[in-house]
Amino acid sequence: MSEGGPAPSSGGGLIIFATFLVGLMLSQIPLPHVVEWARPEWVAMILIYWVMALPHRVGMGMAFFLGLFLDVIKGSVLGLNALSLTVIAFVTLVLHQRLRMFPLVQQSMMVMVLVGINQLLFHWMQAFTGYTGDSLIFLLPCLASAVLWPWLFITLRGLRRIFRIR
C-alpha cells in the first residue's frame, strides 16, 4: 500500500450498475412529443463509456443482458436492443484503445457513428417485425448523443476516479 491514501479499489461494480440504472431511467423519462425523436441513447452512451474505460469488466455479455432488460422495459420485441447493444459493445471493444486516445470532439463523432449503427440495426430489425418508417428521423438520437457525450464522459470519468474503479 502506498503512502498518502487508501489503496485503489478494483471494486466499483455497484457504481457501474448504478450508472446503467440511471441510463435506463433516463431512457424512460417522458418527453414532449416534439423532442421525443431526439432522445439521446443514454444506455448506449453509458455502455460505450464503460467498455472503453474498463474493457476487462464491461463487455458484450453485459451489453446483451442490458439490451434484454431494455427490451422488457420498452416493450419491444425481445432481442432487438440486445443485439444492437452487443454489436456496439463489440465495435467499442475492438476500437477501445484508439477511442481512449481521441480528444472529446473526435470521441463525440465516434459516439455519433456508434449510436447511428445502433439506431440503424434497431430500425432494420423492426422492419422485419412489421414496423416501417418512411423517414430518417430515427437517426436524430445520434446527433443528440454526440452533443451530450463530452459531459457524460467527464461525469463518468469523475465517478470512476472518485471511487477508484479499475
GROMACS elastic network, one bead per residue, 0.5 to 0.9 nm:
[ bonds ]
;  ai    aj funct       b0    kb
    1     5     6  0.85779   500
    1     6     6  0.74831   500
    1     7     6  0.57627   500
    1     8     6  0.89330   500
    2     5     6  0.70913   500
    2     6     6  0.76869   500
    2     7     6  0.68579   500
    3     6     6  0.79181   500
    3     7     6  0.88250   500
    5     8     6  0.88384   500
    6     9     6  0.85430   500
    7   164     6  0.88654   500
    8    11     6  0.89711   500
    8   163     6  0.84637   500
    8   164     6  0.55769   500
    8   165     6  0.75804   500
    8   166     6  0.78754   500
    9    12     6  0.74120   500
    9   163     6  0.74949   500
    9   164     6  0.55345   500
    9   165     6  0.59464   500
    9   166     6  0.68067   500
   10    13     6  0.87820   500
   10   164     6  0.73747   500
   10   165     6  0.56472   500
   11    14     6  0.79879   500
   11    15     6  0.88055   500
   11   163     6  0.86886   500
   11   164     6  0.81896   500
   11   165     6  0.60847   500
   11   166     6  0.72349   500
   12    15     6  0.51242   500
   12    16     6  0.63187   500
   12    17     6  0.85761   500
   12   160     6  0.81865   500
   12   163     6  0.69528   500
   12   164     6  0.76881   500
   12   165     6  0.52353   500
   12   166     6  0.77815   500
   13    16     6  0.51028   500
   13    17     6  0.60719   500
   13    18     6  0.84883   500
   13    57     6  0.88084   500
   13   165     6  0.82531   500
   14    18     6  0.60006   500
   14    19     6  0.86507   500
   15    19     6  0.62423   500
   15    20     6  0.87222   500
   15   159     6  0.81844   500
   15   160     6  0.83938   500
   15   163     6  0.82354   500
   15   165     6  0.85263   500
   16    19     6  0.52361   500
   16    20     6  0.64676   500
   16    21     6  0.86944   500
   16    50     6  0.78156   500
   16    58     6  0.89027   500
   16   160     6  0.88128   500
   16   165     6  0.88676   500
   17    20     6  0.51882   500
   17    21     6  0.61693   500
   17    22     6  0.87109   500
   18    22     6  0.61666   500
   18    23     6  0.85633   500
   19    22     6  0.50634   500
   19    23     6  0.62027   500
   19    24     6  0.86614   500
   19    43     6  0.89502   500
   19    46     6  0.72581   500
   19   156     6  0.82480   500
   20    24     6  0.61616   500
   20    25     6  0.86092   500
   20    42     6  0.86567   500
   20    43     6  0.64730   500
   20    46     6  0.66966   500
   20    47     6  0.76778   500
   20    66     6  0.82121   500
   21    24     6  0.50526   500
   21    25     6  0.62399   500
   21    26     6  0.86166   500
   21    43     6  0.86615   500
   22    25     6  0.50451   500
   22    26     6  0.60921   500
   22    27     6  0.85700   500
   22    42     6  0.86278   500
   22    43     6  0.85523   500
   23    26     6  0.50457   500
   23    27     6  0.61618   500
   23    28     6  0.88340   500
   23    41     6  0.84607   500
   23    42     6  0.50510   500
   23    44     6  0.85005   500
   23    45     6  0.85748   500
   23    46     6  0.69438   500
   24    27     6  0.51317   500
   24    28     6  0.66501   500
   24    42     6  0.72836   500
   24    43     6  0.60933   500
   24    69     6  0.89124   500
   24    70     6  0.71790   500
   24    73     6  0.85238   500
   25    28     6  0.52620   500
   25    29     6  0.64568   500
   26    29     6  0.53798   500
   26    30     6  0.89151   500
   26    40     6  0.89830   500
   26    41     6  0.89870   500
   26    42     6  0.67135   500
   26    43     6  0.84027   500
   27    30     6  0.85743   500
   27    39     6  0.76704   500
   27    40     6  0.78299   500
   27    41     6  0.70325   500
   27    42     6  0.62041   500
   27    43     6  0.72489   500
   27    70     6  0.89700   500
   28    31     6  0.87995   500
   28    73     6  0.82734   500
   28    74     6  0.78864   500
   30    33     6  0.88571   500
   30    36     6  0.80971   500
   31    34     6  0.80956   500
   31    35     6  0.65619   500
   31    36     6  0.55722   500
   31    39     6  0.80786   500
   32    35     6  0.57303   500
   32    36     6  0.60657   500
   33    36     6  0.50583   500
   33    37     6  0.77573   500
   34    37     6  0.73659   500
   34    38     6  0.85193   500
   35    38     6  0.52944   500
   35    39     6  0.67326   500
   36    39     6  0.55216   500
   37    40     6  0.88090   500
   37   137     6  0.69430   500
   37   138     6  0.65022   500
   37   139     6  0.84132   500
   37   140     6  0.64464   500
   37   141     6  0.69461   500
   38   137     6  0.83234   500
   38   138     6  0.79884   500
   38   139     6  0.81154   500
   38   142     6  0.81612   500
   38   143     6  0.79305   500
   38   144     6  0.62226   500
   38   145     6  0.88279   500
   39    42     6  0.84151   500
   39   140     6  0.77596   500
   39   141     6  0.54575   500
   39   144     6  0.68903   500
   39   145     6  0.81192   500
   40    43     6  0.88234   500
   40    44     6  0.89429   500
   40    45     6  0.84118   500
   40   140     6  0.82716   500
   40   142     6  0.71048   500
   40   143     6  0.80312   500
   40   144     6  0.52127   500
   40   146     6  0.85028   500
   40   148     6  0.79200   500
   41    44     6  0.54608   500
   41    45     6  0.62092   500
   41    46     6  0.87271   500
   41   115     6  0.71645   500
   41   141     6  0.62079   500
   41   142     6  0.76442   500
   41   144     6  0.81761   500
   41   145     6  0.61475   500
   42    45     6  0.51499   500
   42    46     6  0.61176   500
   42    47     6  0.84494   500
   42   145     6  0.75230   500
   43    46     6  0.52299   500
   43    47     6  0.60338   500
   43    48     6  0.85486   500
   43    66     6  0.82957   500
   43    67     6  0.87690   500
   43    70     6  0.86009   500
   43    85     6  0.87646   500
   44    47     6  0.50028   500
   44    48     6  0.60738   500
   44    49     6  0.86516   500
   44    63     6  0.87409   500
   44    85     6  0.66224   500
   44    88     6  0.77156   500
   44    89     6  0.86834   500
   44   114     6  0.86166   500
   44   115     6  0.69159   500
   44   118     6  0.80986   500
   45    48     6  0.50301   500
   45    49     6  0.62620   500
   45    50     6  0.88013   500
   45   111     6  0.72528   500
   45   114     6  0.89740   500
   45   115     6  0.77190   500
   45   145     6  0.71598   500
   45   149     6  0.73257   500
   45   152     6  0.80481   500
   45   153     6  0.88706   500
   46    49     6  0.51010   500
   46    50     6  0.63069   500
   46    51     6  0.85756   500
   46   152     6  0.78539   500
   46   153     6  0.85008   500
   46   156     6  0.82512   500
   47    50     6  0.53103   500
   47    51     6  0.60210   500
   47    52     6  0.83463   500
   47    58     6  0.79158   500
   47    59     6  0.84735   500
   47    62     6  0.87103   500
   47    63     6  0.70917   500
   47    85     6  0.81184   500
   47    88     6  0.84779   500
   47    89     6  0.71393   500
   48    51     6  0.52742   500
   48    52     6  0.59490   500
   48    53     6  0.84712   500
   48    88     6  0.74553   500
   48    89     6  0.66374   500
   48    92     6  0.64174   500
   48    93     6  0.88519   500
   48   111     6  0.77724   500
   48   114     6  0.85354   500
   49    52     6  0.51359   500
   49    53     6  0.59811   500
   49    54     6  0.82980   500
   49    92     6  0.89410   500
   49   152     6  0.85554   500
   49   153     6  0.68066   500
   49   156     6  0.77041   500
   49   157     6  0.86637   500
   50    53     6  0.50033   500
   50    54     6  0.54898   500
   50    55     6  0.70905   500
   50    57     6  0.82408   500
   50    58     6  0.61601   500
   50    59     6  0.83788   500
   50   156     6  0.85421   500
   51    54     6  0.53562   500
   51    56     6  0.79888   500
   51    57     6  0.76941   500
   51    58     6  0.52542   500
   51    59     6  0.58392   500
   51    60     6  0.87040   500
   51    89     6  0.66542   500
   51    90     6  0.89805   500
   51    92     6  0.65594   500
   51    93     6  0.63553   500
   51    96     6  0.73061   500
   52    55     6  0.58952   500
   52    58     6  0.87073   500
   52    89     6  0.89278   500
   52    92     6  0.63865   500
   52    93     6  0.67569   500
   52    95     6  0.80866   500
   52    97     6  0.74872   500
   52    99     6  0.70606   500
   52   100     6  0.68576   500
   53    56     6  0.89392   500
   53    58     6  0.87937   500
   53    96     6  0.76775   500
   53   100     6  0.76049   500
   53   157     6  0.84503   500
   53   166     6  0.86257   500
   54    57     6  0.54946   500
   54    58     6  0.61346   500
   54    59     6  0.85315   500
   54   165     6  0.87742   500
   54   166     6  0.68605   500
   55    58     6  0.54287   500
   55    59     6  0.60705   500
   55    92     6  0.88295   500
   55    93     6  0.64456   500
   55    96     6  0.76016   500
   56    59     6  0.72089   500
   57    62     6  0.89136   500
   57   166     6  0.85686   500
   58    61     6  0.77915   500
   58    62     6  0.60448   500
   58    63     6  0.78683   500
   58    89     6  0.86964   500
   59    62     6  0.55241   500
   59    63     6  0.62874   500
   59    64     6  0.88055   500
   59    86     6  0.82250   500
   59    89     6  0.60791   500
   59    90     6  0.74981   500
   59    92     6  0.89736   500
   59    93     6  0.72619   500
   60    64     6  0.60782   500
   60    65     6  0.87325   500
   60    85     6  0.79880   500
   60    86     6  0.51922   500
   60    87     6  0.78327   500
   60    88     6  0.84831   500
   60    89     6  0.54169   500
   60    90     6  0.62025   500
   60    93     6  0.84499   500
   61    64     6  0.51258   500
   61    65     6  0.64106   500
   61    66     6  0.85004   500
   61    86     6  0.74951   500
   61    89     6  0.89420   500
   62    65     6  0.53481   500
   62    66     6  0.59667   500
   62    67     6  0.84380   500
   62    86     6  0.82833   500
   62    89     6  0.88205   500
   63    66     6  0.50448   500
   63    67     6  0.59623   500
   63    68     6  0.85981   500
   63    82     6  0.67798   500
   63    83     6  0.84999   500
   63    84     6  0.87959   500
   63    85     6  0.54191   500
   63    86     6  0.51068   500
   63    87     6  0.85925   500
   63    88     6  0.82808   500
   63    89     6  0.63585   500
   64    67     6  0.50815   500
   64    68     6  0.62676   500
   64    69     6  0.86931   500
   64    79     6  0.83793   500
   64    81     6  0.80499   500
   64    83     6  0.66470   500
   64    84     6  0.85103   500
   64    85     6  0.64829   500
   64    86     6  0.53347   500
   64    89     6  0.89201   500
   65    68     6  0.50105   500
   65    69     6  0.61907   500
   65    70     6  0.85397   500
   65    82     6  0.66966   500
   65    86     6  0.89903   500
   66    69     6  0.50980   500
   66    70     6  0.61594   500
   66    71     6  0.86266   500
   66    81     6  0.83243   500
   66    82     6  0.68554   500
   66    85     6  0.79020   500
   67    71     6  0.60865   500
   67    72     6  0.86436   500
   67    78     6  0.88456   500
   67    79     6  0.71404   500
   67    80     6  0.75906   500
   67    83     6  0.71881   500
   67    84     6  0.76199   500
   67    85     6  0.59891   500
   67    86     6  0.77356   500
   68    72     6  0.63283   500
   68    73     6  0.86930   500
   68    78     6  0.64754   500
   68    79     6  0.59328   500
   68    80     6  0.79662   500
   68    81     6  0.65145   500
   68    82     6  0.50470   500
   68    83     6  0.86901   500
   69    72     6  0.51535   500
   69    73     6  0.62373   500
   69    74     6  0.86528   500
   69    81     6  0.86410   500
   69    82     6  0.81693   500
   70    73     6  0.50343   500
   70    74     6  0.59984   500
   70    75     6  0.82033   500
   70    76     6  0.83850   500
   70    81     6  0.65896   500
   70    82     6  0.78076   500
   71    74     6  0.52892   500
   71    75     6  0.57077   500
   71    76     6  0.51117   500
   71    77     6  0.65567   500
   71    78     6  0.55563   500
   71    79     6  0.67492   500
   71    80     6  0.69077   500
   71    81     6  0.58602   500
   71    82     6  0.73428   500
   72    75     6  0.51317   500
   72    76     6  0.67671   500
   72    77     6  0.82363   500
   72    78     6  0.69482   500
   73    76     6  0.80246   500
   75    78     6  0.80351   500
   76    79     6  0.83307   500
   76    80     6  0.72396   500
   76    81     6  0.81852   500
   76   126     6  0.89648   500
   77    80     6  0.60180   500
   77    81     6  0.84639   500
   77   126     6  0.82488   500
   77   129     6  0.80503   500
   78    81     6  0.76896   500
   78    82     6  0.77919   500
   79    83     6  0.59047   500
   79    84     6  0.84263   500
   80    83     6  0.55167   500
   80    84     6  0.63490   500
   80    85     6  0.87150   500
   80   121     6  0.83325   500
   80   122     6  0.60947   500
   80   125     6  0.67235   500
   80   126     6  0.77408   500
   81    84     6  0.50032   500
   81    85     6  0.59074   500
   81    86     6  0.82824   500
   81   118     6  0.83472   500
   81   121     6  0.89402   500
   81   122     6  0.67258   500
   82    85     6  0.54008   500
   82    86     6  0.60426   500
   82    87     6  0.86741   500
   83    86     6  0.50864   500
   83    87     6  0.62390   500
   83    88     6  0.86895   500
   83   118     6  0.89655   500
   83   121     6  0.83117   500
   83   122     6  0.83503   500
   84    87     6  0.53102   500
   84    88     6  0.63685   500
   84    89     6  0.87361   500
   84   117     6  0.79620   500
   84   118     6  0.51972   500
   84   119     6  0.78831   500
   84   120     6  0.88214   500
   84   121     6  0.60003   500
   84   122     6  0.62126   500
   85    89     6  0.60547   500
   85    90     6  0.85312   500
   85   118     6  0.67342   500
   86    89     6  0.50325   500
   86    90     6  0.61463   500
   86    91     6  0.87129   500
   87    90     6  0.50451   500
   87    91     6  0.62650   500
   87    92     6  0.85383   500
   87   117     6  0.85150   500
   87   118     6  0.77111   500
   87   121     6  0.89956   500
   88    91     6  0.52561   500
   88    92     6  0.60789   500
   88    93     6  0.85008   500
   88   114     6  0.62312   500
   88   115     6  0.77439   500
   88   117     6  0.74841   500
   88   118     6  0.65811   500
   89    92     6  0.50472   500
   89    93     6  0.59846   500
   89    94     6  0.85982   500
   90    93     6  0.50333   500
   90    94     6  0.62420   500
   90    95     6  0.86726   500
   91    94     6  0.51314   500
   91    95     6  0.62287   500
   91    96     6  0.82986   500
   91   114     6  0.79804   500
   92    95     6  0.50617   500
   92    96     6  0.53773   500
   92    99     6  0.80509   500
   92   114     6  0.81658   500
   93    96     6  0.51712   500
   93    97     6  0.83065   500
   94    97     6  0.79749   500
   94    98     6  0.89107   500
   95    98     6  0.54685   500
   95    99     6  0.60597   500
   95   100     6  0.87270   500
   96    99     6  0.50097   500
   96   100     6  0.61754   500
   96   101     6  0.88631   500
   97   100     6  0.53665   500
   97   101     6  0.68169   500
   98   101     6  0.53253   500
   98   102     6  0.66195   500
   99   102     6  0.52896   500
   99   103     6  0.84744   500
   99   106     6  0.83576   500
   99   107     6  0.63388   500
   99   110     6  0.79843   500
  100   103     6  0.80917   500
  100   107     6  0.81701   500
  101   107     6  0.88835   500
  102   105     6  0.78333   500
  102   106     6  0.57214   500
  102   107     6  0.58402   500
  103   106     6  0.55107   500
  103   107     6  0.62146   500
  103   108     6  0.86840   500
  104   108     6  0.59958   500
  104   109     6  0.86454   500
  104   149     6  0.79809   500
  104   150     6  0.59306   500
  104   153     6  0.83135   500
  105   108     6  0.50428   500
  105   109     6  0.64751   500
  105   110     6  0.88256   500
  105   146     6  0.87103   500
  105   149     6  0.88794   500
  105   150     6  0.76423   500
  106   109     6  0.50358   500
  106   110     6  0.63038   500
  106   111     6  0.85804   500
  107   111     6  0.60610   500
  107   112     6  0.85058   500
  107   146     6  0.83090   500
  107   149     6  0.79164   500
  107   150     6  0.82113   500
  108   112     6  0.61339   500
  108   113     6  0.86760   500
  108   145     6  0.79414   500
  108   147     6  0.69733   500
  108   148     6  0.82116   500
  108   149     6  0.57350   500
  108   150     6  0.69241   500
  109   113     6  0.63614   500
  109   114     6  0.87001   500
  109   143     6  0.89457   500
  109   146     6  0.62863   500
  110   114     6  0.60730   500
  110   115     6  0.84702   500
  110   146     6  0.80938   500
  111   115     6  0.58937   500
  111   116     6  0.81380   500
  111   142     6  0.76419   500
  111   145     6  0.71360   500
  111   146     6  0.58146   500
  111   149     6  0.73849   500
  112   115     6  0.52813   500
  112   116     6  0.58869   500
  112   117     6  0.86009   500
  112   141     6  0.84384   500
  112   143     6  0.61144   500
  112   144     6  0.83651   500
  112   145     6  0.65103   500
  112   146     6  0.50258   500
  112   147     6  0.86793   500
  112   149     6  0.89923   500
  113   117     6  0.61854   500
  113   118     6  0.86094   500
  113   142     6  0.72275   500
  113   146     6  0.87922   500
  114   117     6  0.50720   500
  114   118     6  0.62759   500
  114   119     6  0.86741   500
  114   142     6  0.81443   500
  115   119     6  0.60767   500
  115   120     6  0.85005   500
  115   139     6  0.85630   500
  115   141     6  0.75162   500
  115   142     6  0.53433   500
  115   143     6  0.88249   500
  115   145     6  0.74871   500
  115   146     6  0.85695   500
  116   119     6  0.50081   500
  116   120     6  0.60168   500
  116   121     6  0.84669   500
  116   139     6  0.63373   500
  116   140     6  0.88058   500
  116   141     6  0.79305   500
  116   142     6  0.53884   500
  116   143     6  0.87178   500
  117   120     6  0.51031   500
  117   121     6  0.60333   500
  117   122     6  0.84369   500
  118   121     6  0.53049   500
  118   122     6  0.61103   500
  118   123     6  0.85479   500
  119   122     6  0.51142   500
  119   123     6  0.59753   500
  119   124     6  0.83925   500
  119   138     6  0.69887   500
  119   139     6  0.64094   500
  119   141     6  0.80652   500
  119   142     6  0.78637   500
  120   123     6  0.50824   500
  120   124     6  0.58879   500
  120   125     6  0.84576   500
  120   138     6  0.82996   500
  120   139     6  0.76847   500
  121   124     6  0.50641   500
  121   125     6  0.60702   500
  121   126     6  0.84791   500
  122   125     6  0.52156   500
  122   126     6  0.61062   500
  122   127     6  0.86803   500
  123   126     6  0.50090   500
  123   127     6  0.62837   500
  123   128     6  0.89489   500
  123   131     6  0.83899   500
  123   132     6  0.82655   500
  123   133     6  0.81751   500
  123   138     6  0.77894   500
  124   127     6  0.51645   500
  124   128     6  0.68474   500
  124   132     6  0.89516   500
  125   128     6  0.51892   500
  125   129     6  0.67086   500
  125   131     6  0.88701   500
  126   129     6  0.50393   500
  126   130     6  0.64782   500
  126   131     6  0.53577   500
  126   132     6  0.72596   500
  127   130     6  0.52923   500
  127   132     6  0.52877   500
  127   133     6  0.79752   500
  128   131     6  0.73158   500
  128   132     6  0.86623   500
  129   132     6  0.88297   500
  133   136     6  0.80327   500
  133   137     6  0.89203   500
  133   138     6  0.84447   500
  134   137     6  0.87891   500
  135   138     6  0.74090   500
  136   139     6  0.58275   500
  136   140     6  0.79932   500
  137   140     6  0.56574   500
  137   141     6  0.87360   500
  138   141     6  0.70479   500
  138   142     6  0.87366   500
  139   142     6  0.56438   500
  139   143     6  0.75597   500
  140   143     6  0.55023   500
  140   144     6  0.65527   500
  140   145     6  0.87193   500
  141   145     6  0.58297   500
  141   146     6  0.83954   500
  142   145     6  0.52160   500
  142   146     6  0.61877   500
  142   147     6  0.87132   500
  143   146     6  0.51327   500
  143   147     6  0.62572   500
  143   148     6  0.87391   500
  144   147     6  0.51954   500
  144   148     6  0.63094   500
  144   149     6  0.85813   500
  145   148     6  0.51892   500
  145   149     6  0.58920   500
  146   149     6  0.51395   500
  146   150     6  0.79087   500
  147   150     6  0.72262   500
  147   151     6  0.85585   500
  148   151     6  0.57212   500
  148   152     6  0.63262   500
  148   153     6  0.86791   500
  149   152     6  0.50756   500
  149   153     6  0.58687   500
  149   154     6  0.85155   500
  150   153     6  0.50995   500
  150   154     6  0.61557   500
  150   155     6  0.85605   500
  151   154     6  0.52227   500
  151   155     6  0.60887   500
  151   156     6  0.85923   500
  152   155     6  0.51131   500
  152   156     6  0.60687   500
  152   157     6  0.83828   500
  153   156     6  0.53161   500
  153   157     6  0.59330   500
  153   158     6  0.84052   500
  154   157     6  0.51447   500
  154   158     6  0.60153   500
  154   159     6  0.86426   500
  155   158     6  0.51311   500
  155   159     6  0.63265   500
  155   160     6  0.87065   500
  156   159     6  0.50001   500
  156   160     6  0.61090   500
  156   161     6  0.85859   500
  157   161     6  0.61540   500
  157   162     6  0.85496   500
  158   161     6  0.51395   500
  158   162     6  0.60269   500
  158   163     6  0.85593   500
  159   162     6  0.51251   500
  159   163     6  0.61081   500
  159   164     6  0.80533   500
  159   165     6  0.83045   500
  160   163     6  0.54695   500
  160   164     6  0.55593   500
  160   165     6  0.50858   500
  160   166     6  0.77913   500
  161   165     6  0.66285   500
  161   166     6  0.89092   500
  162   165     6  0.80588   500
